[in-house]
Each structure stands twice: as structure tokens, then as C-alpha cells.
Amino acid sequence: MGSRRRQRKLATIHMDRLEFKGISGVTKTNHRWMAKGACVGDLAEVQTGRKGKASLVNIIEPSKQRIDEKCPHFLTCGGCQLQHTPLELQRQLKTDMIKRLFPDFEGIFHPIRGAQGYHYRNKMELSFGTRRFYADPEQASSASDGSYLGLHPWKWYSKIVPLTECPLSHPSIDRAIQLLGTLNLSPAWNTHSHTGVWRHIVLRHGGGLLVNLVTSSEATIEQVEAVSTALQGLPDLRGVLWTINDGVAEVATGELKAILFGVDTLETTLRSKTLVVPHDGFSQVNDNGAELLLNCIAEATTDSTRLLDLYCGSGALGIALSDQFDEVIGIEYQPEAIERAKENAKQNNVTGTWLAGKVEDCLQQVNTGSGSTILLDPPREGLHPKAAQFFAKQQADGLVYVACNPKSLQRDRQVLEAGHWKMTEVWMVDMFPQTPHVECVGKFVYSPHGD
């Protein structure tokens, strides 16, 4: 006989802090649990699970700091977790969360910075599905297949929470969501049978609204052109694209089939530098937040003549900061991104060197050491262990580490400080209000003897 599943227990906890994946609290015996849906200050009853995770059963005594959420889909669509928390409190909780990551740090934590709390997202990825999510079990049991457009509920990718608006998204994207909801597009992609037409709609704003219709190859030109025509009634439409994806994975990517209207690029402006970004290229999701982040990076850079912009993508950071340096050198693994960086540099009259390849290999081709500032903006998972060890041994006037995942900075800091570096200052930027996410910038000074 198989072992019986351990019966989950109920516990009463006082929710007292923010974690990277939600709000947590402690029992009277000082055992900590994280429960989605709770607010800091709540006294809550939870059903305990595994690895410190619990399910919220009941709010025994609500927090006095609770406020009303703005979205009817709050805690359902899998996006926001903090709409019930005042913005200033969110930022204090995020500050405390980051400080807990670095208990031995003796340098300077700069006050957290942030822009507006709503209507900041310049990118939304909507999914189609045949099954609608219902929180009520009775409704769920009687539900039938249909065609729904929206977001997936929390960790439930086979169902859809239909959206008519999103208070986090840019107003132009919000208008598009409302319009798309009236079109009743069908048939939706079925994640079980892998059949259907409509899969995703990617909405991005930069110099105007860019809409990417992601379908299976069963879609006809008439179907997508009808949607494109409807979208052309929006006031600042920049382009409509058609992408084909017949893969099994639930990803909003594929092969670009056609430009149905306008262009297939975006524009973003950083410090008066206008940058062109491919429709599937990376750019910060929060425009105002990107400026705040750039200001932090600028403050963290040392007074040097050469900026080594590593993992530079299409060159955004290096080009935006170019007025502070005599020379910018950008390195990126993807050749197409480097070609875009060269075009962006030329468009903004920025003189620089742009190299495609592994950072470790390309750095051997350029001048480093005295007069240089190293700028690291790695992917979310941080530096590859070999790359971290490589940078730990480099010499420069200073090193700046930009972390969209602060835990990556925490890990890589240990490797860098085991080499020639010491972290002296940390900046925090609230790029994603209403969520637990926060970006960090760490300033490192050259410390060959561990001073």
C-alpha cells in the first residue's frame, strides 16, 4: 500500500513581512509560513503545506493598513499581490526585504525609488484558452469549453481569467485590451488537444502601440486582417504583426509571418537618447522606472573615461550613459543585438565599439583596467559561475552590477568579493508596484587586498 498523504494542519499566524514570492508571517511558536492573499498586519488562519508555504483560509483580524484593491481580478489572474497594501508601505517592505538579503553589508543602502503605482506596464502578454477559471467550485464544475482571452490564474496554465482591463498597463494597452475583448475571437488554442487558432496577443508600447497576433498555422489571412482593421481605430497604433506558433509550449513567440500594419519595431527614450527596439527585443517594462534605474546606475559609476557595457543587448544603457564617458564599449553574445546597438549608436551620434561574442573572449580585445568602469547587467539568473570568477579577477576603477533579481546580486557578490572587489553602495528601484519585485544596483570598488 502507498503511504497516506500527510494531513495538512491549520495554524494562526501574524503576517509581518514581504518575501520575494509573497507575504509571510509567524505562529506563536515562531514558525514562518508564506500565504498568498494576506496583507502585512493581518492575523490569518492558514492551512500549512510544504517548504514554508500555506494556503489562506480566513482573515481573523484584518490589518489596519489594508486598502481597497483597484482590480476585480486581484489575486485571481496571477499578477498583482500587493494592491491591498499602500504604495509607501510596499516600498518600506521591499527595502526591508533587500536589507535581509545582505545582513553583513556595512555600506550604504540608498532610499528606494519608484514612480507611479498604476498604468506603468508597457508590455502585456495575453493568452487564449478554452477553459475559463472560476473561483467558485460549483461554477467550475458546470463550465463548458469556450474561447477566452486574458491571463492564467496563479500557476494554472490550462485555464484563463478573462480580462477587460488591467490597471497596471499603459493606457494605450488598456484600450486595446478593452477592444480585443469585444471581438470574440475563436477558436482558442486548446492546450490539451493542441488544436485551435488563437494563442496569444502581445501588446507593447514604445513610440506607439505595437500588437503581435500569435496564432497557429490554421489561421487565415482574412482572420488576422479583420483584427488588424479593428485595431486601426486605436489612436496611437504603431504596428500590427502576425506570428505563427505551432509548438506545444505555452510561449508567446514564433515565426513572424507578416507585418499587417505599420512597422515591427518600438522606440524608447532614455536620457534624451532615442533607441529602436525589435518587436521581440528586450526593453524595461516600466518607462519611468527605467529612467530612475538609469539615474541609479549613473550615480554608481566611477569618474572614469571608459564604460564597458557588458551584456549590453541593443546598447540601451551604454548609449544612454554615453555623455558621461569618452568611450563606450558594448559586448553582447547575440550578433543581431549588436547590429541593433550599432544602429542605435549611429542614430544618437554616439561613438563606441560594439562586439558580438562571449564577454570573457571579447574583453581581451579591448582596453580595461585604469580609466574603466565595468557595467554588468546579466540575465535574471545572474552571472554564470565561470563568468563571476572571471570578473572577480578583473581590474578597473569600478564595477556596477544591475540586478533584476536581487538574489543573483547576493550570490555573485560573494564571488566578486572573494576576488578584487568590495560592494560599498546599494540602490533599490520599485520597478513593479503591486508586486514583490524590486531591482537593485550594486556599486563595487576595486579592492585587490580585501581592504
C-alpha positions in Angstrom: 0.0 0.0 0.0 1.2 3.5 -0.7 1.8 5.9 2.1 -1.1 8.1 3.2 -0.7 11.8 2.4 0.1 13.8 5.5 -2.9 15.7 6.7 -2.4 19.5 6.5 -2.9 21.4 9.7 -4.5 24.7 10.5 -2.4 27.4 12.1 -2.9 31.0 13.2 -0.2 33.4 12.0 0.5 37.1 12.2 1.6 38.4 8.7 4.6 40.6 9.3 6.8 40.8 6.2 7.3 40.7 2.4 9.1 37.8 0.7 10.2 37.6 -2.9 7.1 35.5 -3.7 4.5 36.9 -1.3 3.6 37.8 2.3 4.8 35.7 5.2 4.1 35.5 8.9 4.9 33.6 12.1 3.0 31.4 14.5 3.2 31.7 18.3 5.9 29.1 18.1 7.8 31.3 15.7 7.4 29.0 12.7 7.2 31.1 9.5 4.7 30.4 6.7 4.0 32.3 3.4 0.4 32.7 2.3 -0.8 34.3 -0.9 -3.6 36.8 -0.5 -2.7 38.0 3.0 -1.6 41.6 3.8 1.1 42.6 6.3 -0.6 43.2 9.6 -3.3 40.5 9.1 -4.0 37.9 11.7 -4.8 34.9 9.5 -5.8 31.3 9.7 -3.9 29.2 7.1 -3.6 25.6 6.1 0.0 24.6 6.3 1.8 22.9 3.4 5.3 22.1 2.4 8.5 24.1 2.4 7.0 27.0 4.4 4.1 27.5 2.1 0.5 27.8 3.3 -3.0 28.4 1.9 -5.0 31.3 3.3 -8.2 30.0 4.9 -9.6 33.1 6.7 -8.6 36.6 7.8 -9.3 36.5 11.6 -8.4 40.2 12.1 -7.6 42.4 9.0 -4.6 44.7 9.0 -5.4 48.3 9.8 -3.2 49.3 6.9 -5.3 47.4 4.3 -6.8 49.5 1.4 -9.2 48.6 -1.3 -7.8 47.0 -4.4 -8.4 48.6 -7.8 -8.9 45.5 -9.9 -11.7 42.9 -9.8 -9.2 40.2 -10.8 -6.8 40.9 -7.9 -5.3 37.7 -6.5 -7.0 35.7 -9.3 -5.1 36.5 -12.5 -1.7 35.6 -11.1 -0.2 39.1 -11.5 -0.5 41.5 -8.6 -0.2 40.6 -4.9 0.0 43.9 -3.1 -2.9 46.1 -4.3 -4.3 45.9 -0.8 -1.1 47.5 0.6 -0.4 51.3 0.4 2.3 52.1 -2.0 4.6 53.7 0.6 4.3 50.6 2.8 5.1 48.4 -0.2 8.3 50.2 -0.7 9.2 50.0 3.0 8.6 46.3 2.9 10.7 45.9 -0.2 13.5 47.9 1.5 13.4 45.6 4.5 13.4 42.5 2.2 16.5 43.7 0.4 18.3 44.5 3.6 17.6 41.0 4.9 19.5 39.7 1.9 22.7 41.4 3.0 22.9 41.1 6.8 26.7 41.6 6.8 26.7 44.6 4.4 28.3 47.6 6.1 28.0 50.1 3.2 25.2 52.5 2.2 21.6 51.5 1.3 20.1 54.4 -0.6 16.4 55.1 -0.1 14.2 53.1 -2.5 13.0 55.0 -5.6 9.8 54.5 -7.5 7.4 56.0 -10.0 3.6 55.8 -10.2 1.8 52.8 -8.8 -0.5 52.1 -11.7 -0.7 52.2 -15.5 3.1 51.8 -15.8 3.5 48.5 -17.7 4.4 49.0 -21.4 4.1 45.3 -22.2 1.4 42.7 -21.6 1.2 39.1 -22.9 -2.4 37.9 -23.1 -3.3 34.2 -23.6 -6.2 32.4 -25.2 -7.7 29.3 -23.8 -10.8 27.1 -24.0 -11.4 26.8 -20.2 -12.4 29.8 -18.1 -11.2 29.9 -14.5 -13.9 30.1 -11.8 -13.1 30.6 -8.1 -16.5 29.1 -7.2 -16.2 25.3 -7.4 -19.9 25.0 -8.4 -19.4 27.3 -11.4 -16.2 25.4 -12.3 -17.9 22.0 -12.3 -20.6 23.2 -14.8 -18.3 25.2 -17.1 -18.1 24.3 -20.7 -15.5 25.0 -23.4 -15.4 28.4 -25.0 -12.9 31.0 -26.2 -11.4 33.2 -23.6 -8.7 35.9 -23.7 -6.8 37.0 -20.6 -4.2 35.8 -18.1 -3.6 32.5 -16.5 -4.6 32.1 -12.8 -1.9 31.5 -10.3 0.2 28.5 -11.6 -2.7 27.2 -13.6 -1.8 27.3 -17.3 -4.7 25.4 -18.6 -7.3 28.0 -17.7 -7.9 31.7 -18.4 -9.1 34.6 -16.3 -10.8 36.8 -18.9 -9.7 40.5 -18.8 -11.5 43.6 -19.9 -8.8 45.9 -18.5 -5.7 45.9 -16.4 -4.9 48.8 -14.0 -1.2 48.2 -14.3 -0.9 48.5 -18.0 -0.2 51.7 -20.1 -3.5 53.4 -21.0 -3.0 52.6 -24.7 -2.6 48.9 -23.9 -5.6 49.1 -21.6 -7.7 50.5 -24.5 -6.5 47.7 -26.7 -7.4 45.0 -24.1 -11.0 46.5 -23.9 -11.3 46.5 -27.7 -10.0 42.9 -28.1 -12.5 41.7 -25.5 -15.3 42.8 -27.8 -14.1 40.9 -30.9 -15.0 37.4 -29.6 -12.0 35.7 -31.3 -12.5 32.0 -31.8 -11.5 29.2 -31.8 -9.0 29.5 -28.9 -6.0 27.2 -28.7 -6.7 24.1 -26.7 -3.6 23.2 -24.5 -4.7 19.6 -24.2 -5.6 18.7 -27.8 -3.1 21.2 -29.3 -5.8 22.5 -31.8 -7.3 25.8 -32.4 -6.3 29.2 -34.0 -5.8 32.0 -31.4 -2.9 31.5 -29.0 -1.5 34.8 -27.7 -1.7 38.6 -28.1 1.4 40.6 -27.2 0.9 44.3 -26.6 3.8 46.6 -26.3 4.0 50.4 -26.1 7.0 52.5 -27.3 6.6 55.3 -29.7 3.0 54.0 -30.1 1.2 50.7 -29.7 2.6 47.5 -31.3 0.3 44.5 -31.3 1.5 40.9 -32.2 -1.2 38.4 -33.0 0.2 34.9 -32.3 -1.8 32.1 -33.9 -1.4 28.5 -35.1 -0.9 27.9 -38.8 -4.6 27.2 -39.0 -5.3 30.9 -39.0 -6.2 32.5 -42.3 -5.1 35.9 -43.6 -8.7 37.0 -43.5 -9.0 36.3 -39.8 -5.9 38.3 -38.8 -6.5 41.1 -41.2 -10.0 41.6 -39.6 -8.4 42.0 -36.2 -5.8 44.4 -37.7 -8.5 46.5 -39.2 -10.4 46.7 -35.9 -7.2 47.7 -34.1 -6.6 50.6 -36.5 -9.3 52.5 -34.8 -7.0 52.9 -31.8 -5.4 56.4 -31.6 -1.7 55.6 -31.4 -1.4 52.3 -33.2 2.2 51.8 -34.4 2.0 48.3 -35.9 0.2 45.0 -36.1 2.2 41.8 -36.6 1.2 38.2 -37.3 3.3 35.4 -35.7 2.8 31.6 -36.3 3.4 29.2 -33.4 2.6 25.5 -33.8 4.7 24.4 -30.8 3.4 22.7 -27.7 5.0 25.1 -25.2 2.8 27.9 -23.9 5.1 30.8 -25.1 4.1 33.9 -26.9 6.8 33.5 -29.6 7.1 32.0 -33.0 7.9 32.8 -36.6 7.0 36.3 -37.8 4.6 35.7 -40.7 3.7 39.3 -41.8 3.5 42.9 -40.8 -0.2 43.6 -41.2 0.0 47.3 -40.4 2.8 49.9 -39.8 6.2 48.8 -38.5 7.7 45.9 -36.4 9.8 48.0 -34.1 9.4 50.0 -30.9 11.1 53.2 -29.8 12.2 54.0 -26.2 13.8 57.2 -24.9 16.4 57.2 -22.1 18.1 60.5 -21.2 17.1 62.1 -24.5 18.6 59.2 -26.5 16.0 57.5 -28.8 16.6 53.8 -29.1 14.9 51.4 -31.6 14.0 48.0 -30.2 12.8 44.9 -32.2 9.3 43.8 -31.6 10.7 40.8 -29.6 13.7 42.6 -28.1 14.2 43.5 -24.5 13.4 46.8 -23.0 12.4 47.8 -19.5 8.7 47.2 -18.8 8.3 50.5 -16.8 9.4 53.6 -18.8 9.6 56.0 -15.8 11.2 53.2 -13.7 13.8 52.8 -16.4 14.8 56.4 -16.0 15.1 56.0 -12.2 17.2 52.9 -12.7 19.4 54.7 -15.1 19.9 57.5 -12.6 21.0 55.0 -10.0 23.5 53.4 -12.4 24.9 56.8 -13.3 25.4 57.6 -9.6 27.1 54.2 -9.1 29.6 54.7 -12.0 33.0 56.0 -11.0 34.7 59.0 -12.5 36.3 57.2 -15.4 36.7 57.7 -19.1 35.7 54.3 -20.5 32.4 52.4 -19.9 32.5 48.7 -20.5 28.8 47.9 -21.1 28.7 44.1 -20.8 25.6 42.0 -21.7 24.6 45.2 -23.5 21.7 43.9 -25.6 20.8 46.6 -28.1 23.1 49.1 -26.3 20.4 51.0 -24.3 22.4 51.5 -21.1 25.7 52.4 -22.6 24.2 54.8 -25.2 22.1 56.5 -22.6 25.1 57.0 -20.3 27.5 57.9 -23.1 27.6 61.6 -22.2 29.5 60.7 -19.0 32.3 58.9 -20.8 34.8 59.5 -23.6 34.4 55.9 -24.9 31.7 53.2 -24.7 32.4 49.6 -25.4 29.5 47.2 -25.6 29.6 43.4 -25.6 26.7 41.1 -26.2 26.6 37.4 -27.2 23.8 37.8 -29.8 25.1 39.3 -33.1 21.7 40.7 -34.1 21.5 42.6 -30.9 25.0 44.1 -31.5 23.9 45.2 -35.0 21.0 47.0 -33.5 23.3 48.6 -30.9 25.5 49.9 -33.7 22.4 51.4 -35.4 21.2 53.0 -32.2 24.6 54.4 -31.5 24.8 55.9 -35.0 21.3 57.4 -34.7 22.3 59.1 -31.5 25.8 60.2 -32.6 27.5 58.0 -30.0 31.0 56.8 -30.8 31.6 53.4 -29.4 32.8 49.8 -30.1 30.3 47.1 -30.2 31.4 43.4 -30.1 29.5 40.2 -30.5 30.6 37.1 -28.6 31.3 35.8 -25.1 32.2 38.6 -22.7 35.3 36.7 -21.5 36.6 36.4 -25.0 35.8 39.9 -26.2 37.3 41.7 -23.2 40.7 40.5 -24.4 40.3 42.7 -27.5 39.7 46.0 -25.6 41.4 48.2 -23.0 40.4 47.5 -19.4 42.0 48.4 -16.1 42.7 52.1 -15.2 40.2 54.5 -16.5 37.4 51.9 -17.0 34.1 51.2 -15.3 32.6 47.8 -15.7 28.8 47.7 -16.1 27.2 44.2 -15.6 23.6 43.8 -16.5 23.2 40.0 -16.6 20.0 37.9 -17.2 17.7 37.2 -14.3 19.7 34.2 -13.2 22.8 36.3 -12.8 26.3 35.6 -13.9 27.5 32.1 -14.9 29.8 30.9 -12.2 32.8 30.9 -14.5 31.9 34.5 -15.6 31.6 35.6 -12.0 35.1 34.2 -11.2 36.4 35.9 -14.3 35.1 39.3 -13.3 36.3 38.8 -9.7 39.9 38.9 -11.1 39.5 41.9 -13.4 40.9 45.3 -12.7 39.0 48.6 -13.3 38.2 51.8 -11.5 34.8 50.5 -10.5 32.1 47.8 -11.2 28.4 48.3 -11.3 26.0 45.3 -11.1 22.4 45.7 -12.2 20.1 43.0 -10.8 16.5 42.4 -11.8 16.8 39.5 -9.3 18.4 40.7 -6.1 19.2 37.1 -5.1 21.6 37.0 -8.1 23.4 40.0 -6.7 23.5 38.4 -3.3 25.1 35.2 -4.8 27.5 36.9 -7.2 28.6 39.4 -4.6 30.3 36.6 -2.7 32.3 35.6 -5.7 33.3 39.2 -6.6 34.3 40.0 -3.1 36.4 36.8 -2.9 38.4 38.4 -5.7 39.3 42.1 -6.2 36.0 43.8 -5.4 34.0 45.1 -2.4 30.4 46.3 -2.6 30.0 49.7 -1.0 26.6 51.0 -2.0 23.2 49.6 -3.0 20.3 51.4 -4.8 16.8 50.0 -5.0 14.1 50.8 -7.6 10.5 49.8 -7.3 10.0 48.9 -11.0 6.9 46.8 -10.4 4.5 48.3 -7.9 1.7 46.0 -6.6 4.1 43.0 -6.9 7.0 41.8 -4.7 9.6 42.5 -7.4 12.4 45.1 -6.9 15.5 45.9 -8.9 18.9 46.6 -7.3 22.1 48.3 -8.4 25.3 47.4 -6.5 28.4 49.6 -6.6 31.8 47.8 -6.2 35.1 49.4 -5.7 38.4 47.8 -6.7 39.9 46.2 -3.5 42.8 44.0 -4.5 43.8 43.2 -0.9 40.3 42.9 0.5 40.5 46.4 2.1 
